[in-house]
Amino acid sequence: MAILMVGRSSKYTGNYVMHQTLSTYYYLMKPSLAPSKVMDVFIKAAEYMEIPVRRTDDEPLQKLFMLVRSELNLDLKNIKQEQAKFWKQHPALVKTELLVQAQLTREFAALSPSLQSDFKRILETAPRLLEELMKVTD
């Protein structure tokens, strides 16, 4: 029933991806975009901006950051500034990127129970978003 409702909404495409996400992907995906920046585009999906960020997430996200920070595109020469810049992003973007990196680095066992449901939601949405991202690059 939920899929049916989503499918009829003018907010979503036929692939159950938000129109805002497609617009963002088309705007950000340029032929000159470095491959290392594709993750930055992927996580800017409108679906991920709706992920709740709780105050109780702060400490678990800090711990997760320490586990996956080597995988983030941070300039090691200016690591303090880069870390500050990372944390100044929209909280939902920070949370999404850290949870995606947890999957990619197999650090998801370290997730707190409060992050588990958000992690599951991100993984369930990812295939549709990646498919649309690949269509944009054609």
C-alpha positions in Angstrom: 0.0 0.0 0.0 2.8 2.4 0.8 4.5 1.8 -2.5 1.2 2.5 -4.3 0.8 5.8 -2.4 4.4 6.8 -3.2 3.9 5.9 -6.9 0.9 8.2 -7.2 2.6 11.1 -5.6 3.8 13.9 -7.9 6.8 14.1 -5.6 8.3 10.8 -7.0 9.3 9.5 -10.4 8.3 6.1 -11.8 11.3 4.6 -10.1 10.2 5.9 -6.6 13.0 8.5 -6.6 12.1 12.1 -5.7 12.1 14.7 -8.5 14.2 16.9 -6.3 16.9 14.1 -6.2 16.9 13.9 -10.0 17.2 17.6 -10.3 20.1 17.6 -7.9 21.8 14.8 -9.7 21.5 16.5 -13.1 22.8 19.8 -11.6 25.8 18.3 -9.9 26.9 15.5 -12.3 29.2 17.2 -14.8 31.6 15.5 -17.2 34.5 17.2 -15.3 33.5 15.7 -11.9 36.3 13.8 -10.4 35.4 10.1 -9.6 36.2 10.7 -6.0 33.4 13.3 -5.8 30.6 11.0 -7.0 29.9 9.9 -3.4 29.3 13.6 -2.5 26.6 13.8 -5.3 25.0 10.5 -4.3 24.4 11.4 -0.7 22.8 14.7 -1.6 19.6 12.8 -2.5 16.4 14.4 -1.1 15.5 11.0 0.3 18.6 11.2 2.6 17.9 14.7 3.6 14.8 13.4 5.3 16.7 11.1 7.6 16.2 12.2 11.2 19.2 13.4 13.1 18.8 13.0 16.8 20.9 14.5 19.6 21.6 11.0 20.7 23.3 10.4 17.4 26.2 12.8 18.1 28.4 10.4 20.1 27.8 7.3 17.9 28.5 9.4 14.8 31.7 10.7 16.3 32.9 7.2 16.9 31.9 6.1 13.4 33.8 9.1 12.0 37.0 7.8 13.7 36.5 4.4 12.1 35.9 5.6 8.6 37.7 8.9 8.3 40.5 7.5 6.2 37.9 6.8 3.5 36.5 10.3 3.5 37.9 12.7 0.9 39.8 14.8 3.5 43.0 16.6 2.7 45.6 15.2 5.1 47.7 18.4 4.9 44.9 20.4 6.4 43.2 17.7 8.4 41.9 20.0 11.2 40.2 22.4 8.7 38.9 19.5 6.6 37.3 17.8 9.7 35.7 21.1 10.7 34.4 21.6 7.2 33.0 18.0 7.2 31.1 18.5 10.4 29.7 21.9 9.2 27.7 20.2 6.5 24.0 19.6 6.9 23.6 17.0 9.7 21.7 14.6 7.5 24.5 14.7 4.9 27.1 13.9 7.6 25.0 11.1 8.9 24.3 9.6 5.5 27.9 9.8 4.4 29.2 8.1 7.6 26.6 5.4 7.3 27.4 4.7 3.7 31.1 4.5 4.6 30.2 2.1 7.4 28.8 -0.2 4.8 31.6 0.2 2.3 34.3 -0.4 5.0 32.3 -3.1 6.8 32.2 -1.2 10.0 28.4 -1.5 10.4 28.8 -3.9 13.3 30.0 -0.9 15.3 26.8 1.0 14.8 24.7 1.9 17.8 21.1 0.6 18.0 19.9 4.1 17.3 21.7 4.3 14.0 20.7 0.8 12.9 17.3 1.8 11.6 18.7 4.8 9.6 21.4 2.5 8.2 18.8 0.1 7.0 16.8 2.9 5.4 19.8 4.2 3.6 20.7 0.7 2.2 17.1 0.1 1.1 17.0 3.3 -0.8 20.5 3.1 -2.3 19.9 0.8 -5.3 17.1 3.0 -6.7 19.2 6.2 -6.2 22.3 4.6 -7.8 20.3 3.5 -10.8 19.0 7.0 -11.3 22.5 8.4 -10.8 23.8 6.1 -13.5 21.0 7.2 -15.9 22.0 10.8 -15.4 25.5 10.0 -16.5 24.4 8.4 -19.8 
